[in-house]
Amino acid sequence: MKLRSMEDLFSHELQDLYSAEQMIADVLPQMGEAATSPELRRAFDEHLAQTRQHVERLERMFESVGQSAEAQTCKGLEGIIDEGKSIIRAGTLVKSAVDDRVRDAALIGAAQRVEHYEIAAYGCLKTYARLLGHDEAASLAQRTLQEEKAADERLTGIAEILVNPQAAEAERKVA
């Protein structure tokens, strides 16, 4: 990867996010299946549909700047997703409702790490696009950025109001 210009940086970010969104689309069904909270499962399912729209939106961004849609492996998100997969694997050994609730809390944490990565990346992409005069790409990136922030807020709500208190309460009852 050679970054000689802002245009190179913009292209790199676009390719990185294209890879990231594809990875997320692959792992979200697994996260939904691993979740025991109906609210969390629903959030993962709905975010999968939204993620597919993000992939399409990125393809529109590529088109708007005259580039072919091409993914460059997103190493940063690859590591975050591997951590999330380890939580899913650990869930195969679940023995109690407490374990289920703790795994749901861990899944939320893993999902929020993904969201925070995306929020940072889409914020950069939007800024680069605006600076370069790629107005359509900037607008599309802003829309996705808002959706990623909303997804993060939704996960926070599920964690703070439902999953984390239930996990703590279940643990107190066992202890």
Phi, psi and omega per residue, in radians:
M1 nan 2.210 3.092
K2 -2.056 2.171 3.136
L3 -1.955 1.548 -3.112
R4 -1.725 -0.245 -3.065
S5 -2.614 2.922 3.056
M6 -1.112 -0.556 3.099
E7 -1.124 -0.707 3.069
D8 -1.083 -0.757 -3.140
L9 -1.119 -0.762 3.092
F10 -1.023 -0.838 -3.134
S11 -1.071 -0.740 3.106
H12 -1.047 -0.814 -3.127
E13 -1.100 -0.704 3.128
L14 -1.108 -0.794 3.123
Q15 -1.160 -0.667 3.118
D16 -1.097 -0.817 3.139
L17 -1.175 -0.597 3.100
Y18 -1.086 -0.747 3.061
S19 -1.124 -0.794 -3.100
A20 -1.040 -0.844 -3.102
E21 -1.113 -0.619 3.097
Q22 -1.161 -0.710 3.094
M23 -1.102 -0.725 -3.130
I24 -1.116 -0.746 3.114
A25 -1.065 -0.554 3.117
D26 -1.285 -0.619 -3.025
V27 -1.614 -0.430 -3.090
L28 -1.005 -0.702 3.088
P29 -1.051 -0.639 3.109
Q30 -1.160 -0.699 3.132
M31 -1.161 -0.697 3.100
G32 -1.086 -0.730 3.118
E33 -1.167 -0.584 -3.114
A34 -1.338 -0.424 -3.112
A35 -1.260 2.452 3.069
T36 -1.817 -0.402 3.085
S37 -1.253 2.174 3.114
P38 -1.040 -0.644 3.137
E39 -1.149 -0.726 3.133
L40 -1.183 -0.758 3.112
R41 -1.034 -0.765 3.121
R42 -1.098 -0.725 3.124
A43 -1.086 -0.736 3.113
F44 -1.143 -0.752 3.139
D45 -1.093 -0.763 -3.138
E46 -1.195 -0.626 3.124
H47 -1.231 -0.489 3.059
L48 -1.077 -0.802 3.109
A49 -1.067 -0.712 3.130
Q50 -1.170 -0.677 3.130
T51 -1.097 -0.677 3.077
R52 -1.082 -0.643 3.064
Q53 -1.161 -0.622 3.118
H54 -1.118 -0.688 3.095
V55 -1.065 -0.813 3.123
E56 -1.094 -0.674 3.129
R57 -1.138 -0.704 3.086
L58 -1.098 -0.679 3.086
E59 -1.083 -0.646 3.069
R60 -1.164 -0.623 3.098
M61 -1.118 -0.814 3.091
F62 -0.954 -0.846 -3.112
E63 -1.070 -0.708 -3.083
S64 -1.138 -0.404 3.135
V65 -1.882 0.179 3.058
G66 1.305 0.501 3.124
Q67 -2.004 2.707 3.004
S68 -1.378 2.482 3.091
A69 -1.190 2.027 -3.088
E70 -2.476 2.297 3.125
A71 -1.641 2.443 2.984
Q72 -2.033 2.102 -3.003
T73 -0.792 2.184 -3.135
C74 -1.525 1.641 -3.077
K75 -1.130 -0.652 -3.124
G76 -1.074 -0.848 -3.116
L77 -1.275 -0.511 3.103
E78 -0.981 -0.769 3.110
G79 -1.169 -0.730 3.129
I80 -1.106 -0.723 3.134
I81 -1.180 -0.662 3.080
D82 -1.032 -0.680 3.071
E83 -1.090 -0.753 3.119
G84 -1.100 -0.685 3.119
K85 -1.133 -0.567 3.109
S86 -1.163 -0.562 3.070
I87 -1.176 -0.726 3.117
I88 -1.099 -0.794 3.126
R89 -1.063 -0.709 3.131
A90 -1.091 -0.491 -3.138
G91 -1.177 -0.283 3.117
T92 -1.247 -0.226 -3.137
L93 -1.779 0.193 -3.063
V94 -1.032 2.357 -3.113
K95 -2.167 -0.140 -3.086
S96 -2.670 2.902 3.083
A97 -1.094 -0.577 3.105
V98 -1.062 -0.815 3.130
D99 -1.034 -0.734 3.120
D100 -1.028 -0.798 -3.087
R101 -1.205 -0.674 3.098
V102 -1.159 -0.709 3.096
R103 -1.087 -0.714 3.093
D104 -1.042 -0.737 3.105
A105 -1.091 -0.714 3.118
A106 -1.174 -0.653 3.089
L107 -1.098 -0.689 3.095
I108 -1.100 -0.779 3.114
G109 -1.028 -0.760 3.121
A110 -1.125 -0.746 -3.142
A111 -1.143 -0.644 3.136
Q112 -1.229 -0.550 3.047
R113 -1.077 -0.715 3.082
V114 -1.088 -0.838 -3.124
E115 -1.044 -0.728 -3.121
H116 -1.146 -0.652 3.054
Y117 -1.063 -0.826 -3.120
E118 -1.132 -0.692 3.123
I119 -1.046 -0.790 3.117
A120 -1.119 -0.788 -3.078
A121 -1.174 -0.770 3.138
Y122 -1.197 -0.562 3.057
G123 -1.096 -0.763 3.086
C124 -1.117 -0.831 -3.118
L125 -1.003 -0.779 -3.137
K126 -1.067 -0.772 -3.131
T127 -1.120 -0.801 3.132
Y128 -1.074 -0.774 -3.120
A129 -1.060 -0.766 3.134
R130 -1.098 -0.779 -3.131
L131 -1.081 -0.570 -3.098
L132 -1.560 -0.037 -3.140
G133 1.387 0.313 3.082
H134 -1.540 1.277 -2.988
D135 -1.077 -0.731 3.140
E136 -1.130 -0.774 3.122
A137 -1.096 -0.704 3.126
A138 -1.092 -0.754 3.135
S139 -1.130 -0.751 3.108
L140 -1.138 -0.711 3.108
A141 -1.126 -0.705 3.116
Q142 -1.078 -0.737 3.135
R143 -1.072 -0.806 3.130
T144 -1.145 -0.695 3.107
L145 -0.991 -0.783 3.118
Q146 -1.092 -0.689 3.127
E147 -1.179 -0.662 3.111
E148 -1.163 -0.695 3.087
K149 -1.115 -0.704 3.119
A150 -1.143 -0.684 3.104
A151 -1.101 -0.731 3.105
D152 -1.088 -0.762 3.123
E153 -1.113 -0.672 3.110
R154 -1.109 -0.774 3.105
L155 -1.094 -0.691 3.093
T156 -1.053 -0.781 3.127
G157 -1.072 -0.796 3.124
I158 -1.079 -0.720 3.141
A159 -1.151 -0.888 -3.016
E160 -1.266 -0.615 -3.046
I161 -1.606 -0.612 -3.016
L162 -2.009 -1.206 -2.901
V163 -1.146 -0.932 -3.077
N164 -1.119 -0.792 3.084
P165 -1.081 -0.665 3.108
Q166 -1.127 -0.715 3.129
A167 -1.121 -0.774 3.134
A168 -1.133 -0.729 3.136
E169 -1.139 -0.773 3.119
A170 -1.076 -0.672 3.141
E171 -1.175 -0.694 3.110
R172 -1.110 -0.648 -3.133
K173 -1.179 -0.583 -3.125
V174 -1.337 -0.611 -3.058
A175 -1.282 nan nan
